[in-house]
């Protein structure tokens, strides 16, 4: 009885696009006979097969389906990426440059105070009480560009990216972004009081009261935010002791600004303005250079 071996059934296999050509050649040489992922089915033909190719025939073909590997594009996200998360960098940059713009306008107002008739004209010296207010004004310009702006931009980016997370973090991110928006609004109020032209500010309304309100809001913001979000949207808890410390610094700056705005004694106002300026420069330098552990989490 003569046995005739029929051709082995061709197997459709999936080849990873990341497999090297050297590995393919080794698979062919090994003569694997079992199809599967990353392997090639090698059919066996008998010379006695009726009408079929012989074992040495070069026309023997192997069917291979090449498809794109899932690993090439990465695993599918469990939650669709929102438009806000995709544009988080744009929103962060928009917020930052907004603070920089306000800072530039404040510096321009300071320059105009000393040179109301142009840079070529003589310097006009303000009154001593006015100089204490200008010190607060200068400090706020530094804070806007070096502390308030970068902090708000980072918080906006992290909060928007956290909106793509599943579970309680999304709700926490929404609450966090709401508080950040409220803080930004009061930043605009406080900084805007120094940015608007002097002719638009009533004489009975000291400009320093605006930044005092801003610092009080900063203090409340730090107390109510027990978490923050990093640049990738991951939630980071803030220890209570640290929040209390930062909040106390913010309240101190607020009271110093109030003293400059309400006190008529030049020495009291001058000392308060000097302390406010020192604190503003410290917080700005800390954010830029990173000394003073933990302060940048504000």
C-alpha positions as CSV (number, residue, x, y, z in Angstrom):
1,X,0.0,0.0,0.0
2,X,1.5,3.3,-1.1
3,X,1.0,6.3,1.2
4,X,0.8,9.7,-0.3
5,X,1.5,12.7,1.9
6,X,-0.6,15.7,1.1
7,X,0.8,19.2,1.4
8,X,0.7,20.7,4.8
9,X,-1.9,23.4,5.2
10,X,-0.5,26.9,4.9
11,X,-0.8,28.9,8.0
12,X,-1.5,32.6,8.0
13,X,0.7,34.2,10.5
14,X,1.3,37.6,11.9
15,X,4.8,39.0,11.7
16,X,5.8,41.7,14.0
17,X,7.1,44.8,12.2
18,X,9.8,45.0,14.8
19,X,11.4,41.6,14.1
20,X,14.7,41.8,12.4
21,X,15.5,40.3,9.0
22,X,18.1,38.1,10.6
23,X,15.5,36.4,12.8
24,X,13.3,35.8,9.8
25,X,16.2,34.1,8.0
26,X,16.9,31.9,11.0
27,X,13.2,30.9,11.1
28,X,13.2,29.9,7.5
29,X,16.4,27.8,8.0
30,X,15.1,26.1,11.0
31,X,12.1,24.8,9.0
32,X,9.4,25.4,11.6
33,X,6.3,23.4,10.8
34,X,3.9,25.1,13.2
35,X,2.4,28.4,12.3
36,X,2.0,31.2,14.8
37,X,3.0,34.7,15.9
38,X,6.6,35.3,15.0
39,X,6.9,31.9,13.2
40,X,6.5,30.7,9.6
41,X,4.8,27.5,8.6
42,X,7.0,25.4,6.3
43,X,4.9,23.1,4.2
44,X,6.1,19.6,3.2
45,X,5.4,18.4,-0.3
46,X,5.8,14.9,-1.7
47,X,7.0,14.3,-5.2
48,X,4.1,11.9,-5.7
49,X,1.5,14.5,-5.0
50,X,-0.8,14.6,-8.0
51,X,-0.5,17.8,-9.9
52,X,1.4,19.5,-7.0
53,X,4.9,20.9,-6.9
54,X,7.8,18.8,-5.9
55,X,9.9,19.2,-2.8
56,X,12.7,20.9,-4.8
57,X,10.4,23.1,-6.8
58,X,11.2,26.7,-6.4
59,X,7.6,27.6,-6.9
60,X,6.6,26.4,-3.5
61,X,5.2,29.4,-1.7
62,X,4.5,30.5,1.8
63,X,1.5,32.6,2.6
64,X,2.4,35.4,5.0
65,X,0.1,38.1,6.2
66,X,2.0,41.1,7.5
67,X,0.1,43.4,9.7
68,X,1.1,46.2,12.0
69,X,2.0,45.1,15.5
70,X,0.0,46.5,18.4
71,X,3.2,47.4,20.1
72,X,4.1,49.9,17.4
73,X,1.3,52.3,18.4
74,X,1.3,51.4,22.1
75,X,-1.5,50.1,24.2
76,X,-4.9,51.7,23.8
77,X,-5.7,54.3,26.4
78,X,-8.4,53.2,28.8
79,X,-9.9,56.8,28.7
80,X,-10.1,58.9,25.5
81,X,-7.8,61.9,25.6
82,X,-9.8,65.1,26.0
83,X,-9.3,68.3,24.0
84,X,-8.3,70.1,27.2
85,X,-5.5,67.6,27.9
86,X,-4.2,67.8,24.3
87,X,-4.0,71.6,24.6
88,X,-2.6,71.7,28.1
89,X,0.7,73.0,27.0
90,X,-0.9,75.7,25.0
91,X,-3.1,76.8,27.9
92,X,-0.1,76.7,30.2
93,X,2.0,78.9,27.9
94,X,-1.0,81.3,27.5
95,X,-1.3,81.7,31.2
96,X,2.4,82.2,31.7
97,X,2.8,84.8,29.0
98,X,-0.2,86.6,30.4
99,X,1.6,87.1,33.7
100,X,4.7,88.2,31.9
101,X,2.7,90.8,30.0
102,X,1.2,92.2,33.2
103,X,4.7,92.3,34.7
104,X,6.0,94.3,31.7
105,X,3.2,96.8,32.0
106,X,3.8,97.2,35.7
107,X,7.5,97.9,35.0
108,X,6.5,100.4,32.4
109,X,4.3,102.2,34.9
110,X,7.2,102.4,37.3
111,X,9.4,103.9,34.7
112,X,6.7,106.4,33.8
113,X,6.4,107.5,37.4
114,X,10.1,108.6,37.4
115,X,10.1,109.9,33.8
116,X,6.7,111.3,33.1
117,X,8.1,113.7,30.5
118,X,10.2,111.1,28.7
119,X,13.5,109.4,29.3
120,X,15.4,112.4,28.0
121,X,13.8,114.6,30.6
122,X,14.9,115.0,34.3
123,X,13.9,112.5,36.9
124,X,10.8,113.3,38.9
125,X,11.2,112.0,42.5
126,X,7.9,110.9,44.1
127,X,7.0,111.5,47.7
128,X,8.4,109.1,50.4
129,X,5.0,107.4,50.8
130,X,4.7,107.0,47.1
131,X,8.1,105.3,47.0
132,X,7.0,102.7,49.5
133,X,4.1,101.9,47.1
134,X,6.5,101.7,44.2
135,X,8.6,99.2,46.1
136,X,5.4,97.0,46.4
137,X,4.7,97.6,42.7
138,X,8.2,96.5,41.7
139,X,8.0,93.4,43.9
140,X,4.7,92.4,42.3
141,X,6.3,92.7,38.8
142,X,9.0,90.3,39.9
143,X,6.5,87.9,41.5
144,X,4.3,87.9,38.4
145,X,7.1,86.9,36.1
146,X,9.1,84.6,38.3
147,X,6.6,83.1,40.7
148,X,2.9,83.6,40.1
149,X,3.1,83.0,36.3
150,X,5.2,79.8,36.3
151,X,3.2,78.4,39.2
152,X,-0.1,79.0,37.6
153,X,1.1,77.6,34.2
154,X,2.3,74.4,35.9
155,X,-0.9,74.0,37.8
156,X,-3.0,74.5,34.7
157,X,-1.0,72.0,32.7
158,X,-1.1,69.3,35.4
159,X,-4.8,69.8,36.1
160,X,-5.8,69.6,32.5
161,X,-3.8,66.5,31.9
162,X,-5.3,64.9,35.0
163,X,-8.7,65.2,33.4
164,X,-7.9,62.1,31.3
165,X,-7.6,59.9,34.4
166,X,-10.3,57.5,35.4
167,X,-11.8,57.6,38.8
168,X,-11.6,60.0,41.6
169,X,-8.6,61.8,40.3
170,X,-10.7,63.4,37.5
171,X,-13.1,64.9,40.1
172,X,-10.1,66.1,42.2
173,X,-8.6,67.6,39.1
174,X,-11.8,69.5,38.3
175,X,-11.9,70.9,41.8
176,X,-8.3,71.8,41.7
177,X,-8.6,73.7,38.3
178,X,-11.6,75.6,39.8
179,X,-9.4,76.8,42.7
180,X,-6.6,77.6,40.3
181,X,-8.9,79.7,38.1
182,X,-10.1,81.6,41.2
183,X,-6.6,82.3,42.2
184,X,-5.7,83.5,38.7
185,X,-8.7,85.9,38.8
186,X,-7.5,87.5,42.0
187,X,-3.9,87.6,40.7
188,X,-5.3,89.7,37.8
189,X,-7.1,91.9,40.3
190,X,-4.0,92.5,42.5
191,X,-1.5,92.9,39.7
192,X,-3.9,94.8,37.5
193,X,-4.2,97.5,40.2
194,X,-0.5,98.3,39.5
195,X,-0.8,97.7,35.8
196,X,-3.5,100.3,35.0
197,X,-2.4,103.9,34.4
198,X,-2.3,106.1,37.5
199,X,-4.9,108.4,36.1
200,X,-7.5,105.6,36.3
201,X,-6.9,104.9,40.0
202,X,-8.8,107.1,42.5
203,X,-6.6,109.0,45.0
204,X,-8.4,107.5,47.9
205,X,-7.8,103.9,46.8
206,X,-4.3,102.7,47.5
207,X,-3.0,100.2,44.9
208,X,-1.4,98.0,47.5
209,X,-4.8,96.9,48.7
210,X,-5.2,94.9,45.5
211,X,-2.1,92.8,46.1
212,X,-3.1,92.4,49.7
213,X,-6.3,90.7,48.6
214,X,-4.4,88.6,46.2
215,X,-2.1,87.3,48.9
216,X,-5.0,86.5,51.2
217,X,-6.5,84.4,48.4
218,X,-3.2,82.7,47.9
219,X,-3.2,81.8,51.6
220,X,-6.7,80.3,51.3
221,X,-5.8,78.4,48.1
222,X,-2.8,76.7,49.8
223,X,-4.9,75.7,52.8
224,X,-7.6,74.2,50.7
225,X,-5.3,72.4,48.2
226,X,-4.0,69.2,49.9
227,X,-2.9,67.9,46.5
228,X,-1.3,69.2,43.3
229,X,-0.6,67.7,39.9
230,X,2.8,67.4,38.2
231,X,3.5,68.1,34.5
232,X,2.2,64.6,33.5
233,X,-1.0,64.9,35.4
234,X,0.0,62.7,38.3
235,X,-1.5,63.7,41.7
236,X,1.0,64.7,44.4
237,X,-0.1,65.2,48.0
238,X,1.1,68.2,49.9
239,X,1.8,67.7,53.6
240,X,-0.3,69.7,56.0
241,X,2.7,71.3,57.8
242,X,4.0,72.5,54.5
243,X,0.7,74.1,53.5
244,X,0.4,75.8,56.8
245,X,3.9,77.2,56.5
246,X,3.4,78.6,53.0
247,X,-0.1,79.9,53.9
248,X,1.4,81.8,56.9
249,X,4.0,83.4,54.6
250,X,1.3,84.5,52.2
251,X,-0.7,86.1,55.0
252,X,2.3,87.9,56.2
253,X,2.9,89.4,52.8
254,X,-0.8,90.4,52.7
255,X,-0.6,92.2,56.0
256,X,2.6,94.0,55.0
257,X,0.9,95.2,51.8
258,X,-2.0,96.4,53.9
259,X,0.4,98.4,56.1
260,X,1.9,100.1,53.1
261,X,-1.5,101.0,51.8
262,X,-3.0,102.3,55.1
263,X,-0.2,103.6,57.2
264,X,0.7,107.3,56.9
265,X,3.9,107.0,58.9
266,X,6.8,106.8,56.5
267,X,8.9,104.6,58.7
268,X,6.2,102.0,59.2
269,X,5.3,102.0,55.6
270,X,9.0,101.9,54.6
271,X,9.8,98.9,56.8
272,X,6.7,97.1,55.7
273,X,7.6,97.7,52.0
274,X,11.1,96.5,52.6
275,X,10.0,93.3,54.2
276,X,7.5,92.7,51.5
277,X,10.2,93.2,48.8
278,X,12.5,90.8,50.6
279,X,9.8,88.2,50.8
280,X,8.9,88.6,47.2
281,X,12.4,88.3,46.0
282,X,13.0,85.3,48.2
283,X,9.9,83.4,46.8
284,X,10.9,84.4,43.2
285,X,14.4,83.3,43.6
286,X,13.3,80.1,45.3
287,X,11.1,79.2,42.4
288,X,13.8,79.9,39.9
289,X,16.7,78.2,41.7
290,X,14.9,75.7,43.8
291,X,16.4,76.4,47.3
292,X,14.0,76.4,50.2
293,X,12.6,72.9,50.0
294,X,9.0,72.5,49.2
295,X,8.1,76.1,48.5
296,X,7.5,75.6,44.9
297,X,4.5,73.3,45.6
298,X,2.4,76.4,46.3
